[in-house]
Amino acid sequence: MDQNEVDAFEDLFYADLDSWFSADIACCDHCYDEFISDWPHAYGANEAEFQKNGIPLDAFYSGSRLREVYTEEEFSALICQLVCPRCLSNLNHNIWAYELPFDVPRNFGSNVDAIVRLATSTPFLLLENEFCREVLSAISDLAGRSKKRKFTNPLYRGRDSLNGPVAQELGQFGLAPRKFVSEGRYNHAGMPVLYLASDLLTCQAELRGVESTVLEFTLTESIHVLDLIDPYEQHRGHDDLLNSLVYSALLSAKQHDEGQFRPHYVVSRFVADCARRAGFQTIMYPSTKNSEKNFNLAVLDPEIQLEQHSTGHRYHVLSGA
């Protein structure tokens, strides 16, 4: 088998791949876990496009034009001569054809590595990193151009019932006293934030499926929103930067139960500080626990109180999953 034969096969293989998916290979079996670790939001985004675009190589051969040119044995011999563009391992078994729906900023990978080191050693010094300074600048710029938005559909806020039944009273669902507030994805310890969900299922997932009581309500106020769900539509000009944050582990890594050690929340809390300083009242972001069409809302502005700024109250008592 000479190199010309391999090159001809490679050209035909990628032409067929593009006709099927309009995408290059994002990862293979060897680097799948690493890809998901680097870009966790990609796993469920856009109606699980990444998952749907995974295909065994023998199935790809069966449905492609390659079988008109090569026998199955020839395909098997040639395909292992090609390498994954991500990890440079020889292709074998499965591939995932997928393109991130934005342009990744230059040197993003090395910036992520540097930010992770800062987050686990000296988190208050994130602004030493150039990319973090760009994030602050971008959010400040967007705040000056954003308009208030009205949420017309109901929102949901839940409380678990692990310590007993939760009274169906509006006051039970407001901001917790500072002394009881541990750090969360978008709040520092001692700085309460109202975490809301777009639907009942997402709210229950964020409560980890335990027995709970959920308040359904509608916000009456229009509010300034930093939209991390659809930056392309809402924050044009800085959408690639924001999408890179959202899709990457910097904002969307799942936080495993490690007690008070929560390094995955350092960058998201930095983003919340940037948003609060710029004048955004809320951050709209995708759930890491329920990846269908939904969102979470972190209300940063303590002046937005459920007692004064909500209506249409209903309560749902949910049994544990």
C-alpha positions as CSV (number, residue, x, y, z in Angstrom):
1,M,0.0,0.0,0.0
2,D,1.7,3.2,-1.1
3,Q,1.1,6.8,0.1
4,N,-0.7,7.8,-3.1
5,E,-3.3,5.2,-2.5
6,V,-3.8,6.3,1.1
7,D,-4.0,10.0,0.0
8,A,-6.7,9.1,-2.6
9,F,-8.7,7.2,0.0
10,E,-8.3,10.1,2.5
11,D,-9.7,12.6,0.0
12,L,-12.7,10.4,-0.7
13,F,-13.3,9.6,2.9
14,Y,-13.4,13.3,4.0
15,A,-15.5,14.2,1.0
16,D,-18.1,11.7,2.1
17,L,-17.8,12.8,5.7
18,D,-18.5,16.4,4.7
19,S,-21.5,15.4,2.6
20,W,-23.0,13.5,5.6
21,F,-22.3,16.0,8.4
22,S,-20.8,19.2,7.0
23,A,-18.2,18.8,9.7
24,D,-14.7,17.5,10.4
25,I,-13.8,14.9,13.0
26,A,-14.0,16.4,16.4
27,C,-12.8,13.3,18.3
28,C,-12.3,9.6,18.1
29,D,-12.5,6.8,20.7
30,H,-9.1,7.7,22.0
31,C,-9.8,11.3,22.8
32,Y,-13.6,11.3,23.3
33,D,-13.4,11.7,27.1
34,E,-10.9,14.5,26.7
35,F,-13.1,16.4,24.2
36,I,-16.1,16.2,26.6
37,S,-13.9,17.3,29.5
38,D,-12.7,20.3,27.5
39,W,-16.1,21.2,26.0
40,P,-18.8,19.7,28.3
41,H,-21.7,21.9,27.0
42,A,-21.2,20.4,23.5
43,Y,-22.5,17.1,24.7
44,G,-26.1,18.2,25.0
45,A,-26.2,21.5,23.0
46,N,-28.2,22.1,19.9
47,E,-30.5,19.1,20.5
48,A,-27.5,16.8,21.2
49,E,-26.0,17.3,17.8
50,F,-22.6,16.0,19.0
51,Q,-24.1,12.8,20.2
52,K,-26.2,12.3,17.0
53,N,-23.0,12.8,14.9
54,G,-21.2,9.9,16.4
55,I,-20.9,6.9,14.1
56,P,-19.1,3.6,13.9
57,L,-16.7,3.5,11.0
58,D,-18.1,0.3,9.6
59,A,-21.6,1.9,9.5
60,F,-20.1,4.9,7.8
61,Y,-18.6,2.7,5.1
62,S,-21.9,0.8,4.6
63,G,-23.7,4.0,3.7
64,S,-21.0,5.9,1.9
65,R,-19.7,6.0,-1.7
66,L,-16.5,4.3,-0.4
67,R,-18.0,0.9,-0.8
68,E,-18.4,1.6,-4.5
69,V,-14.6,1.9,-4.7
70,Y,-13.2,-0.3,-1.9
71,T,-14.2,-3.7,-0.5
72,E,-14.8,-3.9,3.2
73,E,-11.4,-5.5,3.7
74,E,-9.7,-2.7,1.8
75,F,-11.6,-0.1,3.8
76,S,-10.5,-1.7,7.0
77,A,-6.9,-1.7,5.9
78,L,-6.9,1.9,4.7
79,I,-9.0,3.6,7.4
80,C,-6.4,2.7,10.1
81,Q,-3.8,4.7,8.1
82,L,-5.7,7.9,8.8
83,V,-5.3,9.8,12.1
84,C,-7.7,11.7,14.3
85,P,-7.1,15.5,13.8
86,R,-7.5,16.0,17.5
87,C,-5.2,13.4,19.1
88,L,-3.3,12.0,16.0
89,S,-4.3,8.4,17.0
90,N,-5.1,6.0,14.1
91,L,-8.8,5.9,13.4
92,N,-10.5,2.8,14.8
93,H,-14.1,1.9,15.7
94,N,-15.9,5.3,16.1
95,I,-15.7,8.9,15.2
96,W,-17.7,12.0,16.1
97,A,-18.1,14.5,13.3
98,Y,-18.8,17.9,14.8
99,E,-17.9,21.5,14.6
100,L,-18.2,23.9,17.6
101,P,-20.8,26.6,16.5
102,F,-18.4,29.5,17.0
103,D,-14.8,30.5,16.3
104,V,-12.6,29.5,19.3
105,P,-10.4,32.5,20.3
106,R,-6.8,32.3,19.6
107,N,-4.7,30.6,22.3
108,F,-7.9,29.6,24.1
109,G,-6.5,26.2,25.2
110,S,-3.4,27.6,26.8
111,N,-5.5,30.3,28.4
112,V,-7.7,27.7,29.9
113,D,-4.7,25.8,31.3
114,A,-3.4,29.1,32.9
115,I,-6.8,30.0,34.3
116,V,-7.3,26.5,35.8
117,R,-3.9,26.9,37.6
118,L,-4.9,30.3,38.9
119,A,-8.3,29.0,40.0
120,T,-6.8,26.3,42.1
121,S,-3.9,28.3,43.6
122,T,-4.6,32.0,43.7
123,P,-8.3,32.5,42.5
124,F,-8.4,36.2,43.4
125,L,-5.7,36.9,40.8
126,L,-7.7,35.9,37.7
127,L,-7.3,39.3,36.3
128,E,-3.6,38.6,35.8
129,N,-4.7,36.4,32.9
130,E,-5.2,38.3,29.6
131,F,-8.2,36.3,28.6
132,C,-9.9,37.1,31.9
133,R,-9.2,40.8,31.3
134,E,-10.9,40.4,27.9
135,V,-13.9,38.8,29.6
136,L,-14.3,41.8,31.9
137,S,-13.9,44.3,29.0
138,A,-16.4,42.4,26.9
139,I,-19.1,42.2,29.6
140,S,-18.6,45.9,30.4
141,D,-19.0,46.8,26.8
142,L,-22.2,44.6,26.4
143,A,-23.8,46.2,29.5
144,G,-23.7,49.6,27.8
145,R,-25.5,48.2,24.8
146,S,-28.0,45.8,26.4
147,K,-31.7,46.4,26.8
148,K,-33.9,45.2,29.5
149,R,-35.9,42.0,28.8
150,K,-39.2,40.7,30.1
151,F,-39.7,37.1,30.9
152,T,-43.3,36.3,30.1
153,N,-43.2,32.6,30.8
154,P,-43.3,31.2,34.3
155,L,-40.0,30.6,36.2
156,Y,-39.4,28.1,39.0
157,R,-37.5,28.2,42.3
158,G,-37.2,25.1,44.5
159,R,-36.3,24.1,48.0
160,D,-35.5,20.6,49.1
161,S,-37.5,19.0,51.9
162,L,-34.6,17.0,53.4
163,N,-35.1,18.7,56.7
164,G,-38.8,18.6,56.7
165,P,-41.8,19.9,54.7
166,V,-41.3,23.4,53.2
167,A,-44.2,25.8,53.9
168,Q,-46.0,27.0,50.8
169,E,-45.3,30.6,51.6
170,L,-43.6,33.1,49.3
171,G,-41.1,34.1,52.0
172,Q,-39.7,30.6,52.1
173,F,-38.3,31.0,48.5
174,G,-36.5,34.4,48.8
175,L,-32.8,35.1,49.4
176,A,-31.3,33.0,52.2
177,P,-29.7,34.8,55.1
178,R,-26.0,35.5,54.3
179,K,-24.7,33.3,57.2
180,F,-26.2,30.2,55.6
181,V,-25.0,30.8,52.0
182,S,-22.2,28.7,50.7
183,E,-20.5,29.4,47.4
184,G,-22.4,28.4,44.2
185,R,-21.9,28.6,40.5
186,Y,-22.5,32.3,40.3
187,N,-22.2,33.4,44.0
188,H,-19.6,33.8,46.6
189,A,-20.0,32.4,50.1
190,G,-22.2,34.8,52.1
191,M,-23.5,36.5,49.0
192,P,-27.0,35.0,48.2
193,V,-28.3,34.8,44.7
194,L,-31.8,33.8,43.5
195,Y,-31.3,30.7,41.3
196,L,-34.3,30.2,39.0
197,A,-35.1,27.6,36.3
198,S,-37.1,27.8,33.1
199,D,-39.2,24.7,33.8
200,L,-40.1,22.3,36.5
201,L,-38.0,19.4,35.2
202,T,-34.8,21.6,35.2
203,C,-35.6,22.9,38.6
204,Q,-35.9,19.3,39.9
205,A,-32.7,18.3,38.2
206,E,-30.8,21.2,39.8
207,L,-32.1,20.0,43.2
208,R,-30.6,16.6,42.3
209,G,-34.0,14.9,42.1
210,V,-34.6,15.0,45.9
211,E,-38.0,15.5,47.5
212,S,-38.7,19.2,47.2
213,T,-41.3,22.0,47.0
214,V,-41.1,24.3,43.9
215,L,-42.6,27.8,43.5
216,E,-43.9,28.7,40.1
217,F,-44.2,32.4,39.3
218,T,-43.9,35.1,36.7
219,L,-41.5,38.0,37.1
220,T,-43.2,41.4,36.7
221,E,-40.1,43.4,36.1
222,S,-38.0,43.8,32.9
223,I,-34.4,43.1,33.8
224,H,-30.9,43.5,32.3
225,V,-29.7,40.0,31.3
226,L,-26.3,38.7,30.4
227,D,-27.4,35.9,28.0
228,L,-25.1,32.9,28.0
229,I,-27.7,30.8,26.2
230,D,-27.5,32.5,22.8
231,P,-24.7,35.0,22.7
232,Y,-24.7,35.1,18.9
233,E,-28.2,36.6,18.9
234,Q,-28.1,38.7,22.1
235,H,-24.4,39.8,22.3
236,R,-23.1,40.0,18.8
237,G,-19.5,41.1,18.6
238,H,-18.4,39.2,21.8
239,D,-20.3,36.0,21.0
240,D,-17.3,33.9,20.2
241,L,-15.7,34.7,23.5
242,L,-18.9,34.1,25.5
243,N,-19.6,30.9,23.6
244,S,-16.1,29.6,24.3
245,L,-16.7,30.2,28.0
246,V,-20.1,28.5,28.0
247,Y,-19.1,25.5,26.0
248,S,-15.9,24.9,27.8
249,A,-15.2,23.5,31.3
250,L,-14.6,27.1,32.5
251,L,-18.3,27.6,32.9
252,S,-20.0,24.3,32.2
253,A,-18.0,21.7,34.1
254,K,-20.1,19.6,36.4
255,Q,-19.3,20.1,40.0
256,H,-18.9,16.8,41.8
257,D,-19.6,16.6,45.5
258,E,-16.2,17.6,47.0
259,G,-17.5,19.5,50.0
260,Q,-16.3,23.1,50.1
261,F,-13.6,22.5,47.5
262,R,-15.3,23.9,44.3
263,P,-12.6,25.0,41.8
264,H,-15.0,24.6,38.9
265,Y,-17.0,27.6,40.3
266,V,-14.1,30.1,40.4
267,V,-14.4,31.3,36.8
268,S,-18.3,31.4,36.8
269,R,-18.1,33.5,40.0
270,F,-15.6,35.8,38.3
271,V,-18.1,36.2,35.4
272,A,-20.8,37.0,37.9
273,D,-18.6,39.7,39.5
274,C,-17.9,41.1,36.0
275,A,-21.6,41.1,35.2
276,R,-22.6,42.7,38.5
277,R,-20.0,45.4,38.2
278,A,-21.1,46.2,34.7
279,G,-24.8,46.6,35.7
280,F,-26.3,43.3,34.6
281,Q,-29.0,42.1,37.1
282,T,-29.1,38.5,36.0
283,I,-27.2,35.8,34.2
284,M,-29.1,33.4,31.9
285,Y,-27.1,30.2,31.5
286,P,-27.6,26.5,30.4
287,S,-28.1,23.9,33.0
288,T,-25.3,21.3,33.5
289,K,-27.8,18.8,34.9
290,N,-30.6,18.9,32.3
291,S,-29.4,19.6,28.7
292,E,-32.7,19.8,26.8
293,K,-34.1,23.2,25.7
294,N,-34.0,25.1,29.0
295,F,-32.1,27.6,31.0
296,N,-31.2,28.7,34.5
297,L,-31.3,32.3,35.7
298,A,-29.1,33.7,38.4
299,V,-30.6,36.9,39.8
300,L,-27.6,38.9,41.0
301,D,-29.5,42.1,42.0
302,P,-30.7,41.8,45.6
303,E,-33.3,44.5,44.9
304,I,-35.2,42.0,42.8
305,Q,-37.4,40.4,45.5
306,L,-40.1,37.8,44.9
307,E,-42.5,39.5,47.2
308,Q,-42.4,42.7,45.2
309,H,-41.5,41.5,41.7
310,S,-43.5,38.3,41.0
311,T,-47.0,37.2,40.5
312,G,-49.1,34.1,39.5
313,H,-47.8,31.9,42.4
314,R,-48.3,28.2,42.4
315,Y,-46.6,25.4,44.4
316,H,-45.5,22.0,43.3
317,V,-44.6,19.2,45.8
318,L,-42.2,16.8,44.1
319,S,-41.3,13.3,45.4
320,G,-37.7,12.2,45.2
321,A,-36.5,10.6,42.0
